[in-house]
């Protein structure tokens, strides 16, 4: 398990904001991975705890749509 602070969680969300924009040409599967990742990270912020012991997923690697 890793310890992640609210500040770190906010930074992880900022680092992946680009991946959920409509005009980003990621595959649907890759977009879904980023959405799920961000949802899980967001739970740290919503929880109201300064620190939370949690297993959080690794940041997804972008997979670009070739079309």
Secondary structure as UniProt FT lines:
FT   STRAND          2..5
FT   HELIX           6..15
FT   HELIX           17..20
FT   TURN            22..23
FT   HELIX           28..47
FT   STRAND          51..54
//
